Amino acid sequence: MSAFDPHKFLTARLKRLGVQCTAHQIEQLVSYAQLFHKWNKAYNLSAIRDLPSIIDRHIVDSLSVLNLLPDLCDYRMIDVGTGGGLPGIPLAIMRPSWQLSLLDSNGKKTRFLVQVKLELELANVEIHNCRVESHVPERPYQGVISRAFASLEDMINYCKHLVDDSGVFWAMKGQFPTTEIDALPDGYTVQHCRSIEVPDEDGERHLLAIVKG
């Protein structure tokens, strides 16, 4: 059996997603996955322990939404409840013109993210170790993204101060969250919902864009 090659593995996965990337971006994504794997036991970043699964279930899953997000330069987005940097770090690697803020209240996880930022030289990333309700940005973000919020209602209620009236809440979900949509706070609506195909993953994936109005 040939040795596992993370670069070839990731390249093939992203090709199936329709995500185009440079050799440098592949190198950065693999380096991030290797750092995640190295720090995982001590910092409890994820229950997923082996490198192939980290690449598949974290890196590839995070980038499954890439082509559905705004194709803009200087897009300002915050990843709330980022944990070990998902989806924020992969998005920052693939969109170097964006400004990504990564927020988590867990000090161990944000210390890991500071190390990732330094080692991968991600000048477009800022790390915030705090609770979301205490984070006051210098200017509103254009987008809020999360894989971690328990409900859409909580995401809106805890994060609505982070954006202005034109801001978009990007919610990564598994099954279509009918009950959560019904419970959205007054004044917020689902602008659109996209079904996502992730290579070799049977479960449902959706990306919802929620806006004010």
N, C-alpha and C positions, 0 to 999 in steps of 0.2 A: 504493500500500500504506500502510495506517495505521501510525502509530508504535506500537511495543510499549508496552503499559501494564502494568507489573508488578503493580499493585494488582488490576486486573480479571482478569489471568491467574491470580494466586494465589487470588483469591476463587473463581473457577470451579473450579479444581483441588480446593480444600478442600471445596467443596460436593459434588463427586463422591465425596470420601472420607467424607462424612457428618460432617465436623468443623465445628462451629459456632464462630464467632469474632466479636469486636467489630471495629468499624472501627479502633479503637486498636491492637488486636492485629495486624490486617493491616498497618497502618502500621509497627509494630515489626518484623514479619517481613520486610517489604520493605526496611526500613532495614538490617536485618542482612544480607540478601542483597546489597544494594548495597555495604556495607562489606566483605563477603567478596570481592566482585568487585573492589573497589578495591585491597585489600591482597594479593590472591592472587598476583600476579606477583612482588612483592618477598618475600613470606613463604612462597610455595609451599604454600598451604593445600590445594590440590586440583589435579588434572589437568584438571578441568572449568573452562573459562575464561569462557564467555558467560553473561550474566545469566539468560536463560530456562532454560538447563540447570541452573544453580545452584539456581534456585527449584524446578525439577522434581525433579532427582536428589538434592538435598540437603534442602531445606526440606520439600517434600511427602513425600519418602521418610521423613524423620524423623518426621513427624506421622502417618504411616500406622499407627503403633502406639498413638496417643494414646488411642483409645477402648477399647483392650485393657488399659490400665494401671489401677491402682487409682483409684477415684473417691473419694479421701480428701483432706481438708484437712491441711496440715502434713506431707505425706508427704516423708520424707527420702531422697533418691536421689543416687547418685554416678554420673557418666558417666565411665567409665575409658577412656583412650586417645581422648579427645574430639576431638583434632586441632583443627580450626577451630571446634569447638563443636557437633558433631553426634553425637547428637540433642539434647544438653543445652540449647542456647540456644533452639531452637524449643519444647521442652517447658517451659522456664522461662517463656517468653512466654505460652504457652497455659494454664499452671497457676501463676498468681502466688501461690497459697497454699502451693505446695510449696517445699521448700528443696533447691536443686540445687547439688551440688559438681561442678566440671568439672576433671578431672585429666589432665595430659599432661606428659611429660618434655621435650618440645621447647619451648625458651624463646621462640623466635619466635612459635610458635602461642599460647602462653599470654599473651604480650604483646599479641597481637591480641585475645584474649578479654578482657583487662583493659580495653582500649579499647571493646569492644562493651558490656561491663557499664556503663562510665561513660556512653557516649553514649545507650544505651537505658534508663538508670536502672533496671537490674535488681537491685533490693535483695535478691532471693531467690537470688542466684547467688554462689558462692564459687569462686575460681580457685586451683588447686594445681599448681605447677610442680615435679614430682618423679616418681620412679618409684613405681609403685603399691605395691610391697612396703615402701617407707619411709613411706608415709602412714598415720598412726595417728589415726583420728577421735576427737573428744572423747567421743562416744557412737556406738553402732553405727548404720549406715544401715539403713533398712528395705528398700532395693532398690539393686542394682547393675545398670547398663545399659551396653551397648556394641555398637557396630557394627564394632569394630576388631579384636577378639581373633581370632587365627588359629584357635583351637580352643576348644571348650567346656571341655576338660580344663585348658587354660592359664588360662581365665577363672576357674574354680573355685580352682585352686591358688594363683594370684596374688592373688585378691580375697577369699578366705574369711575373712580377719581383719577385713574391713570391716563384716561383719554379725554378728548373733547367730544363734541357732538358728532364729529365725523369719524371717530375711531371705530375699529372693527375688533370684535372678540372672536378669535379663531379657536374653536373647541375641537380637539381630537377625541373621537369617541369610537367605541366598538359598535355594538348594535345601535340601530336608529333609535334615539332617545325620546320617544313620543311623550312619555310622562313628564320628562324634564322640560320639554318644549312647552307643554301645557302650563307648567309652573313658572315660566319666565316672568320676571317682574314687569309691571305695567310700563309701557313706553318702549319696550324692547321687542324686536322681532327677528326671526331667522331670515336673513337676506337670501341665502341659498345653502344647500346641503349637497355635498358631493360624496358619492360612494368611491372607495379606494380599493384597488387591487394590489395586494402585497404578495410578491413571489413566495410560493410554497406555504402560505398562511391561509388556513381554511376559514378562520373567524371573520366576521364582518368588520369593516373599518369605514368610518365616516369623518368628514371634516365639515363642520358647520361654521358659517359666518353669521354672527349676530350683530345687529346694529341698533342704534337708537332711532326711534321714529315708527 
